[in-house]
Amino acid sequence: MDYFSPTEIVGYLASVAVLASFVMKNMKTLRIVNTVACSIFIIYGIMLTYSIPIILTNGAIVIINLYYLLIKERRIKRSGASD
């Protein structure tokens, strides 16, 4: 009897990764780990025969994290460099 399907394993991995992201003290590290976790959740949503709520929610979180990691960080560096 197969207790853990590949889909369940991916779901558990995504859950552990999200929990791990909230242990991070550094905001940049938190966002990176959370982005990876949400990406795994997107894969999980696809494996569940396209669970749209899981895919959309985690896709939105990935976009928000990337915004803060890439765009906002560049703006902060530029404003700090001009002082």
C-alpha positions as CSV (number, residue, x, y, z in Angstrom):
1,M,0.0,0.0,0.0
2,D,1.3,3.4,-1.0
3,Y,0.9,5.8,1.9
4,F,2.5,8.9,0.3
5,S,1.7,9.7,-3.3
6,P,4.1,12.0,-5.2
7,T,1.5,14.7,-5.0
8,E,1.2,14.4,-1.2
9,I,5.0,14.5,-0.9
10,V,5.2,17.7,-2.9
11,G,2.4,19.2,-0.8
12,Y,4.2,18.3,2.5
13,L,7.5,19.7,1.1
14,A,5.8,23.0,0.2
15,S,4.2,23.2,3.7
16,V,7.5,22.6,5.4
17,A,9.2,25.2,3.2
18,V,6.6,27.8,4.0
19,L,7.0,27.1,7.7
20,A,10.8,27.4,7.3
21,S,10.4,30.8,5.7
22,F,8.7,32.2,8.8
23,V,11.7,31.2,11.0
24,M,14.0,33.5,9.0
25,K,15.0,36.7,10.8
26,N,16.3,38.5,7.7
27,M,13.5,39.8,5.5
28,K,15.4,39.1,2.2
29,T,16.0,35.5,3.2
30,L,12.4,35.1,4.3
31,R,11.2,36.3,0.9
32,I,13.6,34.0,-1.0
33,V,12.6,30.9,0.9
34,N,9.0,31.9,0.7
35,T,9.2,32.3,-3.0
36,V,10.7,28.9,-3.4
37,A,7.9,27.5,-1.1
38,C,5.2,29.2,-3.1
39,S,6.7,27.9,-6.3
40,I,6.5,24.3,-4.9
41,F,2.9,25.0,-4.0
42,I,2.2,26.1,-7.6
43,I,3.6,22.7,-8.7
44,Y,1.4,21.0,-6.1
45,G,-1.6,22.9,-7.4
46,I,-0.9,21.7,-10.9
47,M,-0.4,18.1,-9.7
48,L,-3.9,18.4,-8.2
49,T,-5.3,18.7,-11.7
50,Y,-5.0,22.4,-11.7
51,S,-6.3,23.6,-8.4
52,I,-6.8,27.2,-9.4
53,P,-7.1,28.7,-5.9
54,I,-3.7,27.2,-4.9
55,I,-2.1,28.3,-8.1
56,L,-3.5,31.8,-8.2
57,T,-2.8,32.6,-4.5
58,N,0.8,31.3,-4.5
59,G,1.4,32.9,-7.9
60,A,0.4,36.2,-6.5
61,I,2.7,35.8,-3.5
62,V,5.6,34.9,-5.8
63,I,5.0,38.1,-7.8
64,I,4.8,40.2,-4.6
65,N,8.0,38.6,-3.2
66,L,9.8,39.2,-6.5
67,Y,8.7,42.8,-6.6
68,Y,10.2,43.4,-3.1
69,L,13.3,41.4,-3.9
70,L,14.1,42.9,-7.3
71,I,12.4,46.2,-8.0
72,K,12.0,47.7,-4.6
73,E,15.5,46.7,-3.5
74,R,17.0,48.5,-6.6
75,R,15.0,51.7,-5.7
76,I,16.3,51.6,-2.2
77,K,19.9,51.1,-3.3
78,R,19.6,54.0,-5.8
79,S,18.1,56.4,-3.3
80,G,20.7,55.4,-0.7
81,A,23.6,55.9,-3.2
82,S,22.5,59.4,-4.1
83,D,22.7,60.6,-0.5
